[in-house]
Amino acid sequence: MSNIKINGVNIYYELKGKQEGKEAVVFLNGLMSSVSGWALQVPTFEKAGYKIILHDFRGQLLSEKPVEQYTFSQHALDLKELLIQLGIEKIHIISTSYGALVGMRFVLDFPDYVKSIAMIDALSELDSTFHWIADAWLELLKEGDMAKLFRAAVPAIYSNFFLEKNEKALREREAMMSKVPKDFIESLGRLVNNTMTNAKITAELSNIKCPVFLAVGEYDQLTPVKFSKLIQKQIQHAEFVIVPECGHTTIYEKPDVVNSLTLGFISKHT
């Protein structure tokens, strides 16, 4: 656990797993998440002997939150500099949602660093549903009540299968959200606006040549199946799986499935 100055901003990062290992896996967070969001995946990759790198993007919970317009290009530059400072030349990427957009931007801008990329619940376009949801989130963020935002987000990001079995845990997380720092609430609005402004990258995706894996929850409302199919259409060599009985938070709802699929995919490309 440490902070490092990256392109003028303090970035929080963690190194886990087998640090002397030759194969490195970088996990890229979802929008409202942090490095802890990968807690159900990291142990599997530790046991498999991988070097693991996690970090919060600028603007996320544990990193510095400069008052500026965030871009996926800047996130990609930050990741490149982090890898340079850590002495890591090649990586496998496992990403979800917002992190998948960062991952695609990184592959497009710095392809020589990437051995493979797995994207879970990804998008490269926005539709009317996404705009309505994001607009509502931005309005709630103006109120500064993160718990209220979480309550509003829950039905959009979790499947009903998960909600029926995990109400207590979700209520506990809602209570935790009321304690997040004010500067994170403010920066979250900038992260949402980055998605609204810079997510449309479909036309560039045919330039991605590294191995690609796509997984999406069957009932994902925020980044529905059609978005992953669109990405696969542009990256025709991409592997593609629909995870049944699952919403947008596939890494939480079906962690064993995610771990099996992503570990198998990466193992083929080491």
C-alpha positions in Angstrom: 0.0 0.0 0.0 1.6 3.2 -1.1 1.2 6.5 -2.8 3.3 7.6 -5.8 3.5 10.9 -7.7 2.3 10.3 -11.2 2.1 13.2 -13.7 1.8 15.6 -10.8 -0.9 13.7 -8.9 -0.6 11.4 -5.9 -1.8 8.0 -7.1 -2.6 5.2 -4.6 -1.5 1.7 -5.6 -1.0 -1.8 -4.2 1.3 -4.6 -5.2 0.2 -8.1 -4.5 1.0 -11.7 -5.5 4.3 -13.0 -6.6 6.4 -9.9 -7.2 9.3 -11.8 -8.8 6.9 -13.4 -11.2 7.3 -12.7 -14.9 3.6 -12.3 -15.6 1.9 -9.1 -14.3 -1.9 -8.5 -14.1 -3.3 -5.0 -13.7 -6.9 -4.7 -12.4 -8.8 -1.5 -13.5 -11.6 -0.3 -11.2 -15.2 0.5 -11.9 -16.5 4.1 -11.5 -17.6 4.1 -7.9 -15.1 1.6 -6.8 -11.6 1.4 -5.4 -8.8 -1.2 -5.2 -10.8 -3.1 -2.7 -13.4 -3.8 -5.3 -11.3 -6.6 -6.6 -11.1 -8.5 -3.3 -13.0 -11.4 -4.8 -10.6 -11.8 -7.7 -7.1 -11.0 -6.3 -6.7 -14.2 -4.2 -7.3 -16.4 -7.2 -4.5 -14.7 -9.1 -2.2 -14.7 -6.1 -2.6 -18.4 -5.9 -1.8 -18.7 -9.6 1.5 -17.0 -9.1 0.9 -13.7 -10.8 2.3 -10.3 -10.0 -0.7 -8.0 -9.3 -1.0 -4.2 -9.6 -4.0 -2.3 -8.4 -4.5 1.5 -8.3 -7.2 4.1 -7.9 -7.5 6.4 -10.9 -7.0 10.1 -10.3 -10.3 11.2 -8.8 -11.1 7.9 -7.2 -11.4 7.2 -3.5 -7.7 6.8 -2.4 -5.9 8.8 -5.0 -5.6 12.6 -5.3 -8.7 14.3 -6.7 -7.5 17.4 -8.7 -10.2 19.8 -9.8 -9.9 19.3 -13.5 -11.6 17.6 -16.4 -10.7 13.9 -16.3 -10.1 11.9 -19.5 -9.4 8.3 -20.3 -6.3 9.4 -22.1 -5.0 10.9 -18.9 -5.9 7.7 -16.9 -4.0 5.7 -19.6 -1.0 8.0 -19.3 -1.1 7.7 -15.5 -1.0 3.9 -15.8 1.9 4.0 -18.2 3.9 6.1 -15.8 3.0 3.9 -12.9 4.3 0.9 -14.9 7.5 2.7 -15.8 8.2 3.6 -12.1 7.5 0.1 -11.1 9.7 -1.3 -13.8 7.0 -3.4 -15.5 7.1 -3.7 -19.3 4.3 -6.1 -20.1 0.9 -6.6 -18.5 -2.4 -8.5 -18.7 -5.4 -6.2 -18.0 -8.6 -7.3 -16.2 -11.1 -4.4 -16.2 -14.7 -3.7 -15.5 -17.1 -0.9 -16.6 -15.2 2.5 -16.3 -12.0 0.5 -16.0 -12.7 -1.2 -19.3 -12.8 2.2 -21.0 -9.5 3.0 -19.4 -8.2 -0.4 -20.5 -9.2 0.1 -24.1 -7.7 3.5 -24.2 -4.5 2.1 -22.8 -4.3 -0.7 -25.4 -5.0 1.8 -28.2 -2.4 4.4 -27.0 0.3 2.0 -25.7 -0.2 -1.4 -27.4 3.4 -2.6 -26.8 2.7 -2.8 -23.0 -0.3 -5.2 -23.3 -0.3 -9.0 -23.7 -4.0 -9.4 -23.3 -7.1 -7.6 -22.0 -10.2 -8.9 -20.3 -13.2 -6.6 -20.1 -16.3 -7.2 -17.9 -19.5 -5.2 -18.5 -17.8 -2.9 -21.0 -19.1 -0.2 -23.3 -17.7 1.9 -26.2 -21.0 3.8 -26.8 -23.8 5.3 -24.8 -27.5 4.9 -25.2 -30.6 6.7 -23.9 -30.8 4.5 -20.8 -27.3 5.3 -19.9 -27.8 9.0 -20.3 -31.0 9.0 -18.1 -29.2 7.0 -15.4 -26.1 9.2 -15.5 -28.1 12.4 -15.5 -29.9 11.2 -12.4 -26.6 10.3 -10.7 -25.2 13.8 -11.5 -28.2 15.5 -9.9 -27.9 13.4 -6.8 -24.2 14.1 -6.6 -25.0 17.8 -6.4 -26.8 17.0 -3.1 -23.6 15.5 -1.7 -25.5 12.5 -0.3 -23.5 9.4 -1.4 -25.8 7.0 0.4 -28.8 8.4 -1.5 -26.9 8.0 -4.8 -26.1 4.4 -3.9 -29.8 3.6 -3.2 -30.7 5.1 -6.6 -27.9 3.1 -8.3 -28.6 -0.3 -6.8 -31.5 -1.3 -9.2 -29.5 -0.2 -12.2 -26.3 -2.1 -11.4 -27.3 -5.3 -9.5 -29.6 -8.1 -10.8 -32.7 -9.0 -8.9 -31.2 -12.4 -8.3 -28.4 -10.7 -6.3 -30.7 -8.2 -4.6 -33.0 -10.9 -3.2 -30.1 -12.7 -1.5 -27.9 -9.8 -0.3 -30.1 -7.0 1.1 -28.3 -7.0 4.4 -24.8 -6.6 2.8 -26.1 -3.9 0.5 -27.7 -2.0 3.4 -24.4 -2.1 5.2 -22.6 -0.8 2.1 -25.2 2.0 1.8 -24.4 3.0 5.4 -20.6 3.0 4.6 -21.3 5.3 1.6 -22.6 8.0 3.9 -19.0 8.2 5.3 -17.1 8.8 2.1 -15.1 12.1 2.0 -16.7 15.1 0.3 -13.9 15.5 -2.2 -14.6 12.0 -3.6 -18.3 12.9 -4.1 -17.2 16.0 -6.0 -14.6 14.1 -8.1 -17.1 11.3 -8.8 -19.2 13.9 -10.8 -16.1 14.6 -12.9 -15.6 10.9 -13.5 -19.2 10.5 -14.6 -18.8 13.5 -16.9 -15.7 11.9 -18.4 -17.8 8.9 -19.4 -20.5 11.0 -20.9 -18.0 13.0 -22.9 -15.3 10.5 -23.9 -16.8 7.0 -24.0 -17.6 6.9 -27.7 -14.6 5.0 -29.0 -16.2 2.2 -31.1 -14.6 3.4 -34.4 -11.1 2.9 -32.9 -11.5 -0.6 -31.7 -10.5 -2.4 -34.8 -7.0 -1.2 -34.0 -6.8 -3.5 -31.0 -4.7 -6.5 -32.0 -3.9 -8.1 -28.6 -6.0 -11.1 -27.3 -9.4 -9.8 -26.0 -12.0 -11.4 -23.7 -15.4 -9.9 -23.1 -17.9 -10.9 -20.4 -21.2 -9.3 -19.6 -24.1 -9.9 -17.2 -27.2 -11.3 -18.8 -29.4 -8.6 -17.2 -26.9 -5.7 -17.2 -28.9 -2.5 -17.6 -26.1 0.0 -17.5 -23.9 -1.6 -20.1 -26.2 -4.2 -21.7 -25.2 -7.2 -23.8 -25.6 -5.2 -27.0 -22.6 -3.1 -26.0 -20.3 -6.1 -25.6 -21.6 -7.5 -28.9 -20.8 -4.1 -30.6 -17.2 -4.3 -29.2 -16.9 -7.9 -30.4 -18.1 -6.8 -33.9 -15.2 -4.3 -34.0 -12.6 -6.7 -32.5 -13.6 -9.9 -34.3 -10.9 -12.0 -32.6 -12.4 -11.2 -29.2 -13.8 -14.1 -27.1 -17.3 -13.3 -25.7 -19.3 -14.8 -22.8 -22.7 -13.8 -21.4 -22.9 -14.5 -17.7 -26.4 -15.8 -16.7 -28.5 -14.4 -13.9 -26.3 -11.4 -13.4 -26.4 -7.6 -13.6 -23.7 -5.0 -14.2 -21.7 -5.9 -11.1 -20.6 -9.3 -12.5 -17.3 -9.3 -10.5 -19.4 -9.2 -7.3 -22.4 -11.3 -8.3 -20.5 -14.1 -10.0 -16.9 -13.9 -8.8 -16.2 -17.6 -9.2 -17.3 -17.5 -12.8 -15.3 -14.3 -13.5 -12.2 -15.8 -11.9 -12.4 -19.1 -13.9 -13.0 -17.3 -17.2 -10.4 -14.6 -16.8 -7.7 -16.9 -15.3 -8.3 -19.4 -18.1 -8.1 -16.6 -20.7 -4.9 -15.1 -19.4 -3.3 -18.5 -18.9 -3.6 -19.1 -22.7 -1.6 -15.9 -23.4 1.2 -16.2 -20.9 
